[in-house]
């Protein structure tokens, strides 16, 4: 685990100064990365923000994400581990053509990698068939791949036994060359989820020796091999080093201690009677309603580890030193991870999340603006348990993949499109599509936000 000594002036902050900072933000479609060798270089002094040395304190970390939504008052069911005294930010850069060519070879995408309006593209055939790959050139390098790029008129005849899910060990073998091309050989992988004949392989990378949250690569494996995949692949370089808080302090931030937030019963306003000003008015009525318990109760913290989580920093995604808490309900086997940034609040300047502000905000367009290139606007959603079904209009000339990030107080979704036959003439016929994505926990009363334009998606 990478760590540096804390600055000599650091001292424990009083509880009133502990500010609740950003929660884990997964730009929809987050994933793995193509790692830069620079991240393993010589540790810098705490005052070095990546452009010079010195012993001065690092510039304040501009976290754009809001605090977590209600999590109640989780009960600790594990010993809290010791963490480092300081840790470094990791920032993504631009994606090179060579990196995309390596990924294209691993996926079996033929042809030349070409530049097209800020994206690297490869694949597609004149008759509308063949696999296709699209990669954003700028950070964080979101990418999407699809094998199913045939026209609707071409019917597939299922092979015997193809209705059975691909075995987990085979899915991991099929995914291995792609993960190697992305530099994710040591990533945490899981192949436990399947839908029909398809099995999903997830890979959460380790960066600078630390586990990550929200920087995931996802590959869907069928009997033909990898049929769809997405993630991020921008190279990461080390940024400024910041003092970090302990797991206990981060858990208190998560609980809402001293924040005046909506995470529990703390810091409720005083209820006082008001003076009667009209005949018949009850003077005992309070000036405001009393606090009521908010958020699910009875959650348990089963595990805590120090790592890095995806956050918006100054309007751009980065990996921020964080404590990763695994939470669950009593009697439930599965857990979900909530990431609490661990940077000492004295070094944090929080701001509004770019994905939750109005038009003109950095990072994500506001409601009413045109969707980003390569994305498709989500028209409505339906929910069943922990599965979210997204509905949208698209053309028969493209293939579509959907992602959802439910780690915060809203669920952020994005539908990305890949041209089936880039550059070729294709009939412009629109049709209704649906894509179903899993959530780590039920939607509840949270809103669904479309990352293509920042708008709230209606339920239908």
C-alpha positions in Angstrom: 0.0 0.0 0.0 1.4 3.3 -1.1 1.8 5.9 1.7 3.8 8.9 2.7 4.4 10.6 5.9 1.9 13.2 6.9 2.9 16.9 7.0 4.3 17.9 10.4 1.6 20.6 10.8 -1.3 18.1 10.6 -3.4 17.7 13.7 -6.8 16.0 14.4 -9.6 18.3 13.4 -12.4 18.9 15.9 -15.7 17.3 15.1 -17.4 20.5 14.0 -14.8 20.9 11.3 -15.2 17.5 9.8 -17.0 18.1 6.5 -18.9 15.5 4.6 -17.3 15.2 1.2 -18.0 13.5 -2.0 -19.5 10.0 -2.5 -18.4 7.5 -5.1 -19.4 8.8 -8.6 -19.3 6.4 -11.5 -19.7 8.1 -14.7 -21.9 5.7 -16.3 -19.9 3.2 -18.1 -16.8 3.4 -15.8 -14.3 0.6 -16.1 -10.7 -0.4 -16.3 -7.8 1.6 -17.5 -4.6 1.4 -19.5 -2.0 2.3 -16.9 0.8 4.8 -17.3 4.2 3.7 -16.0 4.6 7.1 -14.3 2.3 6.0 -11.5 5.0 3.8 -10.1 7.6 6.5 -10.0 9.4 8.0 -7.0 6.9 9.3 -4.3 6.6 13.0 -4.3 6.5 15.3 -1.3 3.1 16.3 0.0 3.4 19.7 -1.6 4.1 18.4 -5.1 1.0 18.5 -7.2 2.7 17.0 -10.2 4.4 20.1 -11.6 7.3 20.8 -9.3 8.5 20.1 -5.7 8.4 21.8 -2.4 7.3 21.4 1.1 4.2 23.7 0.9 0.8 22.2 1.4 -1.0 21.0 -1.8 -3.7 23.1 -3.4 -7.2 22.4 -2.1 -8.9 19.4 -3.7 -11.9 20.6 -5.6 -14.5 17.8 -5.2 -17.6 18.4 -7.3 -19.7 15.5 -6.0 -22.4 15.9 -3.3 -22.4 13.8 -0.1 -24.0 10.4 0.0 -27.8 10.0 0.2 -29.3 8.6 3.4 -27.5 5.6 4.7 -28.9 5.7 8.2 -26.6 4.9 11.1 -24.7 1.7 10.0 -23.6 -0.7 12.7 -19.9 -1.6 12.6 -19.5 -5.4 12.4 -15.7 -5.5 11.7 -12.5 -4.1 13.0 -11.4 -1.0 11.2 -8.0 -1.4 9.6 -5.1 1.0 9.9 -4.6 3.2 6.9 -1.8 5.4 5.5 -1.2 8.9 6.7 -1.3 10.3 3.2 -2.0 9.2 -0.4 -1.9 10.5 -3.9 -4.5 11.5 -6.4 -4.5 9.6 -9.8 -5.5 11.6 -12.9 -6.4 10.1 -16.4 -4.8 11.5 -19.5 -5.5 11.0 -23.3 -5.7 7.7 -25.1 -3.2 6.9 -27.8 -3.8 5.2 -31.1 -1.4 2.4 -30.2 -3.4 1.6 -27.0 -6.6 1.4 -29.0 -4.9 -0.8 -31.6 -3.8 -3.2 -28.9 -7.3 -3.4 -27.5 -8.8 -3.9 -31.0 -6.5 -6.8 -31.6 -7.5 -8.5 -28.4 -11.2 -8.1 -29.2 -10.7 -9.3 -32.8 -11.8 -6.1 -34.4 -10.3 -5.9 -37.9 -9.2 -2.9 -39.9 -7.4 0.3 -39.2 -8.0 2.4 -36.1 -9.1 5.9 -37.3 -9.7 9.2 -35.7 -13.2 10.6 -36.0 -14.4 13.8 -34.2 -12.6 13.2 -30.9 -12.9 9.4 -30.9 -10.9 6.4 -32.1 -13.0 4.0 -34.2 -12.3 0.6 -35.6 -14.3 -2.2 -37.2 -17.5 -2.4 -39.1 -17.9 -3.8 -42.7 -19.6 -2.4 -45.8 -22.5 -4.8 -45.4 -23.3 -3.7 -41.9 -21.6 -6.6 -40.1 -18.5 -7.3 -38.1 -17.5 -6.1 -34.6 -17.0 -2.4 -33.8 -15.0 -0.4 -31.2 -15.2 3.2 -30.2 -12.9 5.0 -27.7 -13.0 8.6 -26.5 -9.6 10.2 -27.1 -9.8 12.5 -24.1 -9.8 11.6 -20.4 -11.1 9.4 -19.0 -11.1 7.4 -22.3 -14.6 5.8 -22.2 -14.8 2.9 -24.6 -17.5 0.6 -25.9 -17.4 -2.6 -28.0 -20.1 -4.6 -29.7 -20.0 -7.8 -31.7 -23.6 -7.7 -32.7 -23.4 -5.2 -35.6 -25.5 -7.2 -38.1 -28.6 -5.8 -39.7 -32.0 -6.8 -38.3 -32.7 -8.9 -41.4 -29.9 -11.3 -40.6 -31.3 -13.9 -38.3 -29.1 -15.9 -36.0 -29.7 -19.6 -35.7 -29.0 -20.7 -32.1 -26.5 -23.5 -31.8 -27.4 -26.6 -29.6 -26.9 -25.8 -26.0 -26.5 -22.1 -26.6 -29.4 -21.3 -24.3 -27.2 -22.3 -21.3 -25.1 -19.7 -19.6 -21.4 -19.7 -20.4 -19.5 -21.3 -17.5 -17.7 -18.8 -15.3 -14.2 -20.3 -15.9 -14.7 -20.2 -19.6 -15.9 -16.6 -19.4 -12.8 -15.6 -17.5 -10.6 -17.3 -20.1 -12.4 -15.4 -22.9 -12.0 -12.1 -21.0 -8.3 -12.7 -20.2 -6.7 -11.4 -23.5 -8.9 -8.2 -23.3 -7.9 -7.5 -19.7 -4.3 -8.1 -20.6 -4.5 -5.6 -23.4 -5.8 -3.1 -20.9 -3.1 -3.8 -18.4 -5.6 -5.4 -15.9 -4.0 -8.7 -15.2 -4.0 -8.1 -11.5 -7.5 -6.6 -11.3 -10.2 -8.1 -9.1 -12.4 -10.1 -11.4 -15.8 -11.7 -10.9 -18.0 -13.8 -13.2 -20.8 -14.7 -10.9 -23.6 -12.9 -12.8 -25.4 -14.4 -15.8 -28.5 -13.6 -17.8 -29.7 -16.3 -20.2 -26.7 -17.6 -22.2 -24.6 -14.5 -21.4 -22.2 -14.1 -18.4 -20.8 -10.9 -17.2 -17.2 -10.5 -16.2 -16.2 -7.5 -14.1 -12.7 -6.3 -13.4 -11.8 -3.7 -10.8 -8.2 -2.6 -11.2 -5.6 -2.0 -8.6 -3.8 1.4 -9.0 -0.6 2.2 -7.1 -1.2 -1.0 -5.1 -4.6 0.1 -4.0 -8.1 -1.3 -4.8 -10.5 0.9 -6.8 -14.2 1.6 -6.9 -16.0 3.1 -9.9 -13.2 2.4 -12.4 -14.6 -0.9 -13.6 -14.3 -2.8 -16.9 -17.3 -5.0 -17.8 -17.3 -7.7 -20.5 -20.4 -9.7 -21.5 -19.4 -13.2 -22.7 -21.5 -15.4 -24.9 -20.9 -18.7 -26.7 -19.3 -16.6 -29.5 -16.8 -15.0 -27.1 -16.9 -11.4 -25.9 -20.1 -9.9 -27.4 -20.2 -6.5 -25.6 -17.8 -4.6 -23.4 -17.2 -1.1 -22.0 -14.9 0.7 -19.5 -12.3 3.5 -19.4 -8.8 3.1 -20.7 -7.0 6.5 -20.3 -3.5 6.2 -18.8 -3.2 7.3 -15.2 -0.6 9.6 -13.7 0.1 10.5 -10.1 -1.1 13.9 -8.9 -0.8 15.7 -5.6 -0.4 13.9 -2.3 -2.8 14.7 0.5 -3.1 13.9 4.2 -5.9 11.4 4.8 -8.3 10.7 7.7 -8.7 7.4 9.5 -11.4 4.8 8.7 -13.2 5.8 11.9 -13.3 9.5 10.9 -14.4 8.5 7.4 -17.2 6.4 8.9 -18.4 9.3 11.0 -18.5 11.4 7.8 -20.6 8.6 6.2 -22.9 8.6 9.1 -23.4 12.3 8.9 -21.8 13.2 12.2 -21.3 17.0 12.5 -22.4 17.7 9.0 -26.0 18.9 9.4 -26.9 16.5 6.6 -29.7 14.0 6.1 -27.8 10.9 7.1 -29.5 10.4 10.5 -31.0 12.1 13.5 -28.0 14.3 14.5 -28.1 18.1 14.2 -31.9 18.4 14.1 -33.1 22.0 14.4 -34.6 23.0 17.7 -38.5 22.9 17.7 -39.8 25.9 19.5 -43.4 27.2 19.9 -44.3 30.4 17.9 -46.3 33.3 19.1 -50.0 33.4 18.3 -50.8 36.1 15.7 -54.4 35.3 14.8 -57.6 34.2 16.6 -57.8 30.5 16.9 -54.1 29.9 16.1 -52.5 27.3 18.3 -49.4 28.8 20.0 -48.0 25.4 20.7 -47.5 24.6 17.0 -43.8 24.4 16.2 -42.0 26.7 13.9 -41.0 23.8 11.8 -41.6 20.0 11.7 -39.3 18.0 14.0 -36.6 15.7 12.6 -37.7 12.2 11.6 -35.4 9.3 11.0 -34.1 9.3 7.4 -32.6 6.6 5.3 -32.7 2.8 5.7 -32.0 1.6 9.2 -30.1 -1.4 10.4 -27.3 -1.4 7.8 -24.1 -3.1 8.8 -20.5 -2.4 7.8 -19.0 -5.7 7.1 -15.6 -4.6 5.6 -13.5 -1.5 5.3 -10.4 -1.0 3.2 -8.3 1.9 2.0 -8.4 2.5 -1.8 -9.2 4.9 -4.6 -12.7 5.9 -5.8 -13.8 7.6 -9.0 -14.8 11.3 -8.3 -15.3 14.5 -10.2 -12.4 16.8 -9.4 -12.7 20.3 -10.9 -15.3 18.9 -13.4 -13.1 15.9 -14.5 -13.0 12.4 -13.3 -10.1 11.2 -11.2 -9.3 8.5 -8.6 -9.3 10.0 -5.1 -7.9 8.4 -1.9 -11.0 6.9 -0.2 -12.2 4.5 2.4 -14.3 1.7 0.8 -17.1 0.4 3.1 -19.0 -2.8 2.3 -22.5 -2.4 3.7 -25.4 -4.9 3.9 -28.7 -5.5 5.7 -28.8 -8.0 8.5 -29.3 -11.5 7.2 -28.4 -10.5 3.6 -25.3 -12.2 2.1 -24.5 -9.7 -0.6 -22.9 -6.3 0.1 -22.7 -3.0 -1.7 -19.7 -0.6 -1.5 -20.0 3.0 -0.5 -16.8 5.0 -1.1 -16.1 7.9 1.3 -13.2 10.2 0.2 -10.5 10.1 2.8 -8.7 13.4 2.0 -8.5 15.5 5.2 -11.4 18.0 5.0 -8.9 20.8 5.7 -7.6 20.2 2.2 -11.0 19.9 0.5 -13.1 22.5 -1.3 -16.4 20.9 -2.2 -18.7 22.1 -4.9 -21.7 21.1 -6.9 -21.6 17.9 -9.0 -21.3 18.8 -12.7 -23.8 16.0 -13.4 -26.4 17.6 -11.2 -26.2 21.3 -12.1 -28.0 23.3 -14.8 -26.9 24.2 -18.3 -23.4 25.4 -18.7 -21.9 23.5 -15.8 -18.5 21.9 -16.5 -18.2 18.2 -17.3 -21.8 17.3 -18.1 -24.4 19.3 -20.1 -27.4 20.6 -18.3 -31.0 19.5 -18.9 -32.4 20.6 -22.3 -29.0 20.5 -24.1 -28.2 18.1 -26.9 -26.8 14.7 -25.8 -23.1 14.2 -26.0 -21.6 12.6 -29.1 -21.7 8.8 -28.9 -24.5 8.8 -26.4 -28.3 8.4 -26.7 -31.0 10.2 -24.7 -32.9 7.9 -22.3 -36.7 8.5 -22.7 -38.0 6.6 -19.6 -37.2 3.8 -17.2 -38.9 0.9 -15.5 -37.7 -0.8 -12.3 -38.1 -4.3 -10.9 -36.2 -5.1 -7.7 -32.5 -4.2 -8.4 -32.9 -4.1 -12.2 -33.4 -0.9 -14.2 -34.8 -1.1 -17.7 -34.0 1.9 -19.9 -36.1 2.9 -22.9 -34.7 5.0 -25.7 -35.0 5.6 -29.5 -32.2 4.6 -31.8 -31.3 3.8 -35.3 -30.9 0.4 -37.0 -27.4 1.6 -38.0 -26.0 1.5 -34.5 -25.5 -0.9 -31.6 -26.2 0.2 -28.0 -24.9 -0.5 -24.5 -26.2 0.9 -21.2 -24.6 1.5 -17.8 -25.8 2.7 -14.4 -24.1 4.1 -11.3 -26.2 3.8 -8.2 -23.5 4.6 -5.6 -24.9 8.1 -4.8 -28.2 9.8 -3.9 -29.2 9.6 -7.6 -28.8 6.8 -10.1 -26.7 8.0 -13.1 -27.4 6.2 -16.4 -25.9 6.4 -19.9 -26.6 4.7 -23.2 -23.7 4.6 -25.6 -23.9 3.9 -29.3 -21.4 2.3 -31.8 -21.9 2.6 -35.5 -22.3 -0.8 -37.2 -20.8 0.4 -40.5 -18.9 3.6 -40.0 -18.8 5.8 -43.1 -21.2 3.7 -45.1 -24.7 4.8 -46.3 -27.3 3.4 -43.9 -31.1 3.8 -43.9 -32.2 6.2 -41.1 -35.0 4.3 -39.5 -35.7 4.9 -35.8 -37.0 2.2 -33.5 -37.6 1.8 -29.8 -34.9 0.0 -27.8 -34.6 -1.2 -24.2 -31.5 -2.2 -22.1 -31.6 -3.6 -18.6 -28.8 -2.8 -16.1 -28.3 -4.1 -12.6 -28.2 -1.8 -9.5 -26.1 -2.5 -6.3 -29.2 -1.7 -4.2 -32.9 -1.0 -4.9 -33.7 2.3 -6.5 -36.1 3.4 -3.8 -37.1 7.1 -4.1 -33.9 8.1 -5.9 -34.1 10.0 -9.2 -32.6 8.6 -12.4 -30.3 11.1 -14.2 -29.3 10.8 -17.8 -25.6 11.6 -18.2 -26.0 12.3 -21.9 -27.6 15.7 -21.1 -28.0 15.9 -17.3 -31.8 15.6 -17.4 -34.0 13.5 -15.0 -35.4 10.4 -16.6 -39.2 9.9 -16.1 -40.6 6.7 -14.8 -43.0 4.9 -17.2 
